[in-house]
Amino acid sequence: MMSHRTAPTRNALLLVFLAALIVRAGFCFLTISVLKLNIGPNRPDFFTSTDGYIDLAVNMVDHGVYAFAPDGPPTAYRAPLYPAVLAVAYATLGNTAWAILLVNCVASAAACVVVFTIARRLYPNHVSIWWATPIVMFPLSIYYCASSFSDTFLTLTIAMYVWALVALMQSPNARTGVGAGVAFAATALTKAVVLPIPLLVCAYAGIRQRRSLKHSIVALIVGFSLVGVWTYRNYRSTGAFVPVTGGAGFNLLLGNFMIDKGGDCDASLKFARTAAVEHLRNVEGVTIDLSQLDTDGHLDVPRSIDAEYGRAAVAMYRSHPTLLARKLAINCARFWYFSSSPLKSLANGVVNLAILASAIIGWRRMRRTDRSAAEVLALFVVSFMLLYAGVIVHSSRFSLPIVMAILPLATAPIAAAWNAYVGQRSAESAAASPAAPKTALTGAKS
């Protein structure tokens, strides 16, 4: 039988999930259609995105191959978990647009539940159902449900990984160690950017939280063992050692040039692609055939070309010693706002930087009572941002998982200020109330 303490918690989580799902499904299936918004399935690039997750899912179901085309070569350029989930939805529904929207809406709603659970774990005595409001209504979380990129699904896996790391620091045992390893693997098999993080967690545990070190190592072993299964598949399919996905060298060089072009992220990326080809030709003496960079319209950079881009990027750092520091500085700022238009960038910057500022205040307060959880959260947020900043920052969707993960910290100071205000008003009301009049029996002898 469900305990008295468990029932409200489960009911609260179910309420958060349903509220988030209704908001996201309403946006994707009703608002976009009724208002004829130029997003989601109304845009041609929803189906032809260079990421190619739709075609990967369709080809897995219809042709049994993990490739961008039925007769194309097996690819190691995209991580497998998101297209695998899309494939299940597509096989069930038979419609690619519905499959993507459904997967994204459910994943985003589930992410809201996990983030709310993180809040409950960090603030067990103070979190009410109202804390879920900014989580459920966070604009980018709703907006990106109508895209065919993997970042909405990534937000779920990152929320799970953050929750698992906090649990690992607070209660290190075999269960939390294995859980952190599984959550890491799910995240890495969605986006490879998190691959170094288990090593950083182990280093942190060894220096600051020794009681968590053993189980942090367990998490690392479990996580990399699961990722290793896909790495072995990549080697068997492509003949190359690709831990999760390729393209690191390609993106590294493009990222070097993107910082020299302002405006919006699309213009910056277009400039970088042209500048990279010219740099390879004029400086490195390498001519790139751009037709080799895709398979059926999807970005699928061959390993040999990826290596050329990577070598050129590293050579730029040697020739220009300040380039890496400048790149990190610019991209760390862009991480919080960069979008496809100046207006969208401004809106993202206002919202995200306000959340970040409030989260820093909440983090400083939390660190006084739960040092290890606060520090592992900061480690994750900063390392995730720096990993992207060191390679490439090209969209506001890059920051989505991190902003969602820090919403509990951002909400805490606001909730504390509101509770203090309510408490002060209650105290003032009590002080202003007249004392209760004495009755005729007060003080009477029996």
C-alpha positions as CSV (number, residue, x, y, z in Angstrom):
1,M,0.0,0.0,0.0
2,M,1.3,3.5,-0.8
3,S,2.5,5.3,2.3
4,H,1.0,8.6,3.5
5,R,4.3,10.4,2.6
6,T,4.7,8.7,-0.8
7,A,1.3,9.5,-2.1
8,P,1.5,13.3,-2.2
9,T,5.0,13.0,-3.8
10,R,3.7,10.7,-6.6
11,N,0.6,12.8,-7.1
12,A,2.8,16.0,-7.4
13,L,5.1,14.4,-9.9
14,L,2.1,13.1,-12.0
15,L,0.6,16.6,-11.8
16,V,3.9,18.2,-13.1
17,F,4.1,15.7,-15.9
18,L,0.5,16.2,-17.0
19,A,0.7,20.0,-16.9
20,A,4.0,20.0,-18.8
21,L,2.6,17.5,-21.4
22,I,-0.6,19.5,-21.9
23,V,1.3,22.7,-22.5
24,R,3.8,21.1,-24.9
25,A,1.3,19.0,-26.8
26,G,-1.1,22.0,-27.1
27,F,1.7,24.1,-28.6
28,C,2.9,21.4,-31.0
29,F,-0.4,19.9,-32.1
30,L,-2.8,22.9,-31.8
31,T,-1.1,26.3,-31.6
32,I,1.3,25.7,-34.5
33,S,-1.5,24.5,-36.7
34,V,-4.1,27.0,-35.8
35,L,-1.8,30.1,-36.0
36,K,0.1,28.6,-38.9
37,L,3.4,29.3,-37.2
38,N,6.6,28.9,-39.3
39,I,8.1,26.2,-37.1
40,G,7.8,22.5,-36.6
41,P,6.3,20.5,-39.5
42,N,5.3,23.8,-41.2
43,R,9.0,24.3,-42.1
44,P,10.7,22.2,-44.8
45,D,13.9,21.9,-42.8
46,F,12.0,20.1,-40.1
47,F,12.3,17.0,-42.3
48,T,15.5,17.9,-44.1
49,S,17.7,19.0,-41.2
50,T,21.4,18.3,-41.7
51,D,21.3,16.3,-38.4
52,G,19.2,13.7,-40.2
53,Y,17.6,12.0,-37.2
54,I,14.4,11.5,-39.0
55,D,16.0,9.6,-41.9
56,L,18.1,7.5,-39.5
57,A,14.9,6.5,-37.7
58,V,13.0,5.7,-40.9
59,N,15.8,3.7,-42.4
60,M,16.2,1.7,-39.2
61,V,12.5,0.7,-39.3
62,D,12.0,0.4,-43.1
63,H,15.4,-0.9,-44.2
64,G,17.1,-2.2,-41.1
65,V,20.2,0.1,-41.5
66,Y,21.7,2.9,-39.4
67,A,22.4,5.2,-42.3
68,F,21.2,8.4,-43.8
69,A,20.0,6.6,-47.0
70,P,18.7,3.1,-47.5
71,D,21.7,2.3,-49.8
72,G,24.1,4.7,-48.0
73,P,27.1,3.7,-45.9
74,P,26.6,3.0,-42.2
75,T,27.2,6.2,-40.3
76,A,28.9,7.0,-37.0
77,Y,28.2,10.7,-37.3
78,R,25.1,10.8,-35.1
79,A,24.6,9.3,-31.6
80,P,22.1,6.4,-31.6
81,L,19.7,6.9,-28.7
82,Y,17.5,9.7,-30.0
83,P,17.0,8.2,-33.4
84,A,16.4,4.8,-31.8
85,V,13.5,6.2,-29.7
86,L,12.2,8.0,-32.8
87,A,12.3,4.7,-34.6
88,V,10.1,3.1,-32.0
89,A,7.6,6.0,-32.2
90,Y,7.6,5.9,-36.0
91,A,7.1,2.2,-36.1
92,T,4.1,2.6,-33.8
93,L,2.5,5.7,-35.4
94,G,3.6,5.4,-39.0
95,N,4.0,9.1,-39.3
96,T,7.4,10.9,-38.9
97,A,6.1,14.3,-37.9
98,W,3.8,12.8,-35.2
99,A,6.5,10.6,-34.0
100,I,9.0,13.4,-33.5
101,L,6.5,15.7,-31.8
102,L,5.2,13.0,-29.5
103,V,8.7,11.9,-28.5
104,N,9.8,15.5,-27.8
105,C,6.6,16.4,-25.9
106,V,6.9,13.3,-23.7
107,A,10.6,13.7,-23.2
108,S,10.3,17.4,-22.3
109,A,7.5,16.7,-19.8
110,A,9.5,13.9,-18.3
111,A,12.5,16.3,-18.0
112,C,10.2,18.7,-16.1
113,V,9.4,15.9,-13.6
114,V,13.1,15.1,-13.1
115,V,14.1,18.7,-12.6
116,F,11.3,19.1,-10.1
117,T,12.7,15.9,-8.4
118,I,16.1,17.6,-8.3
119,A,14.5,20.5,-6.5
120,R,12.9,18.2,-4.0
121,R,16.2,16.5,-3.4
122,L,18.1,19.8,-2.9
123,Y,15.4,21.5,-0.8
124,P,13.5,18.6,0.8
125,N,11.7,20.8,3.4
126,H,10.8,23.8,1.2
127,V,9.7,22.7,-2.3
128,S,6.0,23.1,-3.0
129,I,4.2,22.3,-6.3
130,W,4.5,25.9,-7.2
131,W,8.2,25.4,-7.8
132,A,7.3,23.5,-10.9
133,T,5.7,26.5,-12.6
134,P,8.9,28.0,-14.1
135,I,10.0,24.5,-15.0
136,V,6.8,23.7,-16.8
137,M,6.6,27.1,-18.5
138,F,10.2,27.6,-19.5
139,P,9.9,29.0,-23.1
140,L,12.8,27.2,-24.8
141,S,11.7,23.9,-23.4
142,I,8.3,24.3,-25.0
143,Y,9.6,25.8,-28.3
144,Y,12.2,23.1,-29.1
145,C,9.6,20.4,-28.7
146,A,8.6,21.4,-32.3
147,S,12.1,20.8,-33.7
148,S,13.7,17.7,-35.1
149,F,17.0,18.2,-33.2
150,S,17.9,15.9,-30.3
151,D,18.3,18.7,-27.7
152,T,14.8,18.3,-26.1
153,F,15.6,14.6,-25.6
154,L,19.1,15.5,-24.4
155,T,17.5,17.7,-21.8
156,L,15.8,14.7,-20.3
157,T,19.0,12.6,-20.2
158,I,21.0,15.5,-18.7
159,A,18.4,16.1,-16.0
160,M,18.6,12.4,-15.2
161,Y,22.4,12.6,-15.1
162,V,22.4,15.7,-12.8
163,W,19.9,14.0,-10.5
164,A,22.1,10.9,-10.4
165,L,25.3,12.9,-9.7
166,V,23.6,14.7,-6.8
167,A,22.4,11.4,-5.4
168,L,25.9,9.9,-5.8
169,M,27.5,12.8,-3.8
170,Q,24.8,12.7,-1.1
171,S,24.4,8.9,-0.7
172,P,27.3,7.1,-2.3
173,N,26.5,3.4,-2.7
174,A,26.3,0.7,-5.4
175,R,22.9,1.8,-6.5
176,T,23.7,5.5,-7.0
177,G,27.0,4.6,-8.6
178,V,25.4,2.3,-11.2
179,G,22.6,4.8,-11.7
180,A,25.0,7.6,-12.4
181,G,26.8,5.3,-14.9
182,V,23.6,4.5,-16.8
183,A,22.5,8.1,-16.8
184,F,25.9,9.1,-18.2
185,A,25.7,6.5,-20.9
186,A,22.2,7.6,-22.0
187,T,23.4,11.2,-22.2
188,A,26.6,10.3,-24.1
189,L,24.7,8.2,-26.5
190,T,22.5,11.2,-27.2
191,K,25.3,13.8,-27.5
192,A,29.0,12.9,-27.1
193,V,29.9,16.3,-25.5
194,V,29.6,14.8,-22.0
195,L,32.3,12.1,-22.5
196,P,35.0,13.8,-20.3
197,I,32.6,14.5,-17.4
198,P,32.9,11.1,-15.5
199,L,36.6,11.7,-15.4
200,L,36.1,15.1,-13.9
201,V,33.6,13.7,-11.4
202,C,36.2,11.1,-10.2
203,A,38.8,13.8,-9.9
204,Y,36.5,16.0,-7.9
205,A,35.5,13.1,-5.6
206,G,39.2,12.2,-5.1
207,I,40.0,15.8,-4.0
208,R,36.8,17.0,-2.3
209,Q,34.5,14.1,-1.6
210,R,36.6,11.0,-0.9
211,R,33.7,8.9,0.4
212,S,32.1,9.1,-3.1
213,L,35.3,8.2,-5.0
214,K,34.8,4.4,-5.1
215,H,31.3,4.7,-6.4
216,S,32.2,7.5,-8.8
217,I,34.7,5.0,-10.3
218,V,31.9,2.5,-10.5
219,A,29.8,5.0,-12.4
220,L,32.7,5.7,-14.8
221,I,33.2,1.9,-15.4
222,V,29.5,1.3,-16.0
223,G,29.1,4.3,-18.2
224,F,32.0,3.7,-20.4
225,S,31.2,0.0,-20.7
226,L,27.8,0.8,-22.1
227,V,29.2,3.4,-24.4
228,G,31.8,0.9,-25.4
229,V,29.1,-1.3,-27.0
230,W,28.3,1.5,-29.5
231,T,32.0,2.2,-30.0
232,Y,32.5,-1.5,-30.9
233,R,29.6,-1.2,-33.4
234,N,31.3,1.9,-34.9
235,Y,34.5,0.0,-35.4
236,R,32.8,-2.9,-37.0
237,S,30.7,-0.7,-39.3
238,T,33.3,1.9,-40.3
239,G,36.6,0.4,-39.5
240,A,37.6,3.4,-37.3
241,F,37.7,4.0,-33.6
242,V,34.8,6.4,-33.0
243,P,33.8,6.4,-29.3
244,V,30.3,7.8,-30.0
245,T,30.2,10.2,-33.0
246,G,32.6,11.8,-35.4
247,G,33.0,15.4,-36.5
248,A,35.0,16.8,-33.6
249,G,37.7,18.1,-35.8
250,F,35.2,19.6,-38.3
251,N,33.3,21.5,-35.6
252,L,36.5,22.6,-33.9
253,L,37.8,24.4,-37.0
254,L,34.3,25.9,-37.8
255,G,34.1,27.1,-34.2
256,N,37.5,28.9,-34.6
257,F,36.0,31.0,-37.4
258,M,32.5,31.5,-36.0
259,I,33.7,33.8,-33.3
260,D,34.8,36.4,-35.9
261,K,31.3,36.8,-37.3
262,G,28.6,38.4,-35.2
263,G,24.9,38.8,-35.8
264,D,23.0,35.5,-35.6
265,C,24.1,31.9,-35.3
266,D,23.1,30.9,-38.9
267,A,25.1,33.7,-40.5
268,S,28.0,32.9,-38.2
269,L,28.0,29.2,-39.2
270,K,27.7,30.0,-42.9
271,F,30.6,32.4,-42.7
272,A,32.7,29.7,-40.8
273,R,32.1,27.0,-43.4
274,T,33.3,29.1,-46.2
275,A,36.3,30.5,-44.2
276,A,37.3,27.0,-43.1
277,V,37.5,25.8,-46.7
278,E,39.5,28.8,-47.8
279,H,41.8,28.4,-44.8
280,L,42.5,24.8,-45.6
281,R,43.2,25.6,-49.3
282,N,45.3,28.8,-48.7
283,V,47.2,27.9,-45.5
284,E,47.2,24.1,-45.3
285,G,47.3,23.4,-49.0
286,V,44.3,21.0,-48.7
287,T,41.3,21.2,-51.1
288,I,38.0,20.0,-49.7
289,D,35.3,18.6,-52.0
290,L,32.2,19.9,-50.2
291,S,30.1,17.2,-51.8
292,Q,31.9,14.7,-49.6
293,L,30.6,16.3,-46.4
294,D,27.1,14.9,-46.6
295,T,25.1,11.8,-47.4
296,D,21.8,12.5,-49.0
297,G,21.8,16.0,-47.7
298,H,22.8,15.2,-44.2
299,L,26.1,16.3,-42.6
300,D,28.3,13.1,-42.6
301,V,31.9,14.2,-42.6
302,P,34.3,11.4,-43.6
303,R,37.0,10.6,-41.0
304,S,39.9,11.7,-43.3
305,I,38.4,15.1,-43.9
306,D,37.5,15.4,-40.2
307,A,41.1,14.8,-39.3
308,E,42.3,17.5,-41.8
309,Y,39.9,20.0,-40.1
310,G,41.1,19.0,-36.7
311,R,44.8,19.4,-37.6
312,A,44.2,22.8,-39.1
313,A,42.3,23.9,-35.9
314,V,45.1,22.9,-33.6
315,A,47.6,24.5,-35.9
316,M,45.7,27.8,-35.6
317,Y,46.1,27.6,-31.8
318,R,49.8,27.2,-32.2
319,S,50.0,30.2,-34.6
320,H,47.7,32.4,-32.6
321,P,48.4,31.8,-28.8
322,T,45.5,33.9,-27.7
323,L,42.9,32.3,-30.0
324,L,41.8,29.6,-27.7
325,A,41.3,32.0,-24.8
326,R,39.4,34.4,-27.0
327,K,37.2,31.6,-28.3
328,L,36.4,30.4,-24.8
329,A,35.5,33.9,-23.7
330,I,33.2,34.6,-26.6
331,N,31.6,31.2,-26.7
332,C,31.0,31.2,-22.9
333,A,29.0,34.4,-23.4
334,R,27.3,33.1,-26.6
335,F,26.3,29.9,-24.8
336,W,23.6,31.8,-22.9
337,Y,22.0,33.7,-25.8
338,F,23.2,32.9,-29.3
339,S,20.3,32.3,-31.7
340,S,19.0,32.6,-35.2
341,S,18.2,36.3,-35.1
342,P,19.3,39.3,-33.0
343,L,15.9,39.6,-31.5
344,K,15.8,36.0,-30.4
345,S,19.3,36.3,-29.1
346,L,18.2,39.3,-27.0
347,A,15.2,37.5,-25.6
348,N,17.3,34.4,-24.8
349,G,19.9,36.5,-23.1
350,V,17.5,38.4,-20.9
351,V,15.7,35.2,-19.7
352,N,18.8,32.9,-19.4
353,L,21.1,35.5,-17.7
354,A,18.3,36.3,-15.2
355,I,18.0,32.6,-14.4
356,L,21.8,32.3,-14.2
357,A,22.1,35.2,-11.8
358,S,19.4,33.9,-9.5
359,A,20.8,30.4,-9.7
360,I,24.2,31.7,-8.6
361,I,22.6,33.3,-5.5
362,G,20.7,30.0,-4.8
363,W,23.9,28.0,-5.3
364,R,25.9,30.1,-2.8
365,R,23.2,29.5,-0.2
366,M,22.9,25.8,-0.9
367,R,26.7,25.3,-0.7
368,R,26.5,26.3,3.0
369,T,24.3,23.3,3.8
370,D,25.2,20.8,1.0
371,R,28.7,21.4,-0.2
372,S,29.2,18.3,-2.3
373,A,25.9,18.5,-4.2
374,A,26.4,22.2,-4.9
375,E,30.0,21.7,-6.1
376,V,29.2,18.7,-8.4
377,L,26.4,20.8,-9.9
378,A,28.8,23.7,-10.5
379,L,31.3,21.2,-12.0
380,F,28.8,19.9,-14.4
381,V,27.4,23.2,-15.5
382,V,30.8,24.8,-16.0
383,S,32.4,21.8,-17.7
384,F,29.5,21.3,-20.1
385,M,29.6,25.0,-21.1
386,L,33.4,24.9,-21.5
387,L,33.3,21.8,-23.6
388,Y,30.9,23.4,-26.0
389,A,32.7,26.7,-25.9
390,G,36.0,25.1,-26.8
391,V,34.5,23.4,-29.9
392,I,31.5,25.3,-31.3
393,V,28.4,27.2,-30.0
394,H,25.8,27.5,-32.6
395,S,22.3,27.7,-31.1
396,S,20.3,28.6,-28.0
397,R,19.3,24.9,-27.9
398,F,22.8,24.1,-26.6
399,S,22.0,25.9,-23.3
400,L,18.5,24.4,-22.9
401,P,19.6,21.4,-20.8
402,I,21.7,23.4,-18.5
403,V,19.2,26.2,-17.9
404,M,16.5,23.6,-17.1
405,A,18.9,21.9,-14.7
406,I,19.7,25.1,-12.7
407,L,16.0,26.2,-12.5
408,P,15.7,24.7,-8.9
409,L,18.7,26.8,-7.8
410,A,17.2,29.9,-9.5
411,T,13.8,29.4,-7.9
412,A,15.2,29.0,-4.4
413,P,16.1,32.7,-3.7
414,I,12.7,33.8,-5.1
415,A,10.9,31.3,-2.9
416,A,13.0,32.3,0.1
417,A,12.2,36.0,-0.4
418,W,8.5,35.2,-0.8
419,N,8.4,33.1,2.3
420,A,10.2,35.9,4.3
421,Y,7.7,38.4,3.0
422,V,4.7,36.2,3.9
423,G,6.3,35.5,7.3
424,Q,6.8,39.2,8.0
425,R,3.2,40.0,7.0
426,S,1.9,37.3,9.3
427,A,4.0,38.6,12.2
428,E,2.8,42.1,11.6
429,S,-0.8,41.0,11.5
430,A,-0.4,39.0,14.7
431,A,1.2,42.0,16.4
432,A,-1.5,44.3,15.2
433,S,-4.3,42.1,16.5
434,P,-5.8,43.1,19.9
435,A,-5.3,40.7,22.8
436,A,-8.1,38.4,23.5
437,P,-10.6,39.9,26.1
438,K,-10.7,38.2,29.5
439,T,-13.9,36.3,30.2
440,A,-15.9,36.6,33.4
441,L,-14.4,33.3,34.6
442,T,-10.8,34.3,34.2
443,G,-9.1,34.1,37.5
444,A,-12.3,32.9,39.3
445,K,-11.9,30.5,42.1
446,S,-13.4,27.1,41.8
